[in-house]
Amino acid sequence: MRCESCPLTETPAPALEELIGRLRGCDECPALHGEDARAPTRRLATALCDAGRLIRQLRSKLRQGEGERRELIAESERYEQHIGELERLHRSSARELEEQLALVGEQAQAIRELSAPLMEVGEGVLAIVIIGIQDSEHAALITTALLDRIQRSGSREVIVDLTSLEALTPESAARLGQMMASARLLGARVHVSGIRPALARALVELGVELPAAAIVRSVREALRRLRS
């Protein structure tokens, strides 16, 4: 059986893909498989068919690879967006954390300052109310504030009121004594007021002495003595 139009004898020759496609349907073509078929022609047709199958396989793999490439690109874009969001959240969280830490620091500073209010109660007379001495940093803050105020105001009298001091440790007692000694070195006389019985016992038990400090019952009594 012969085809009415053989792709091997057409002029001009069909394109390669068309030739391969048409040869696939030529299983009974005598030009390829019959007695009249030439061996080179059969080999060429077989090679072309094999090439066609290979091309189709490669195209399928290329399409699959292109799909995978698009998926990888999309996944990469999603990953970059996720990283960007994490970076934004990190910057925001770090900024909020810094603001919170700054606020906590300001509040701690305010609390420390309020724990030892310092005020001028008369001409050349300062009064500092000791509510508590928490640690060495707190003691240094109180002492620095007191000494700066003495130097700026030229005060010669300092009343240290201990009425609100509920507890006293050996460390806090030592820091209290150092503060008073520093005030005296600037030329100020120190008056201690508000020593309650429990605090008096604690001072004695701790062996704390208040040399060169005038002991009075209250701030009012200290002011009365200073005015007399």
Beta strands, then each sheet from edge to edge (+ up, - down):
strand 1: 118-122
strand 2: 125-129
strand 3: 157-161
strand 4: 189-193
strand 5: 213-216
sheet 1: 1+ 2- 3- 4- 5-
end
